[in-house]
Amino acid sequence: MFRRILIANRGEIAVRVIRAAAEMGLQTVAVYSDADRLALHTRLADFAYPIGPPPARDSYLNVDAILEAARMSGAEAIHPGYGFLAENPDFALRVAQAGLVFIGPPPDAIRDMGLKTRARQIMKAAGVPVTPGTESGISDQQEARRVAGEIGYPVLIKAAAGGGGKGMRVVHDPAELAASMEAAQREAASAFGDPEVYLEKYLEGPRHIEVQVLADTHGHCVHVNERECSIQRRHQKVIEEAPSPVITPELRRRLGEAAVAAARACGYVNAGTVEFLLDRHRDFYFMEMNTRLQVEHPVTEMTTGLDLVKEQIRIAAGEPLSFTQDEVRINGHAVECRVYAEDPLNNFFPSTGRIKYLHPPAGPGIRNDSGIFEGGEVTVHYDPLLSKLVAWGADRGQALERMKRALREYHITGVRSNIPFLLLVMEHPAFASGDFDTHFIADHFDPETLARGPEELKVVAAVAAALAQKNGFQKPLPEAAGDNRFCPDSPWLLAGRRENLR
Ligand code: MV4
């Protein structure tokens, strides 16, 4: 086992990795940009090295600075977290060339799964179901027209170097094909530096189901169940849960076997995720393989009892998996909300600023993986994720009740957050019933309606005004609604009490 590892990341995931390493008795090395001198990960690690100015390309993407910090600190391995360098095969290679261990998959697996057409070739050859479509890039209009005719409309144009929805175009009619293909190629070229696109049959209203796999260096590979990730907004996941409300034990076994076959087919080692689309007939198709620890890994941890980061570190250190497929269980249900610094009343525009007041939720069944603190700043430089709020329950109903309770407890001022929006989703009958697909948010939440704000807010504002009038304005009003630290009889606080709203 390693003695010391470096975490090439920031925010909640750097904190998450530091905690796993600390529990294993390992020393931790943080790297930080000038913007993160006082950040949580910088303070929690045993050692911390500055790696450059705030923009990620000058710091968290600066391979030379990170490798130099590893050398100076005496770290033996590097955990990349997610984002930044996590799925960069050249970084994984550089780490190995520096005589260090990359806590992640082999560079070839990262490269192969990063090329979506190559991934489809490998999966098809391994007998993993893929959506009807092409396994190589398409360059000219004639070929596109011919292939789309064979597959049958609607078809989806995807970027070969892509993923995450960029460069994607749905085509319903042959007349739209040429223009859509040019647009997709342009978008792919600017987003990925590669204009290559390919075609797939477009599945309407699929669910996004992904399977977590773990593979060691001794040839063992297991799956540790699925996550339901259909609740997303513009290809950004918002709510994830485990298990999926629609997966039966029989379907879970088949999905799991397909995921393990996918991992084996690309020579996978370490933790990875195989994403599938599930159609209305409960048929599933390989979509992508993510060669990193995922943001939503906690819902798997809460329902299996595993610590996926510790498993990653043990695998990287050459240890065999300590359990077999038969020993994997599901205990209860877990749901995760991604709490973002964005304004649901303003088309989810990112919200930056200093966090003036923070009261994170806690209590039975609640886990809040967070990288923020009171006095900390949310900047334009990094991802606007504030924290990942996870609720566990003996069943889905209890997990959802706990999540709603925790969202109502969660107070943050200084930046806007999507917490009110998350509550609206939690309270939606279609979400509660489990009957939803990847279009859920687009279908049920109109940005203009959201921008008008909830009706209750108007009632709360009217009651607050009346109470302020009645009590007189003896106390200075807090600077923002909800900031009641120094104003226990704030009209906002009083108006929020049920008895005053009756
Ligand atoms: C699809 C699809 C329907 N049919 N592929 C979106 C992100 C990228 N990873 C692939 N995506 C999709 N691929 C076929 N053949 C629908 C989507 C899709 C989607 C997938 C997962 C989660 C949310 C989504 C929202 C819209 C479209």
Residues whose N, C-alpha, C, O or C-beta is under 5 A from the ligand:
A	BS01	MV4	T131 L156 G163 G164 G165 E200 K201 Y202 L203 H208 C229 Q232 T438
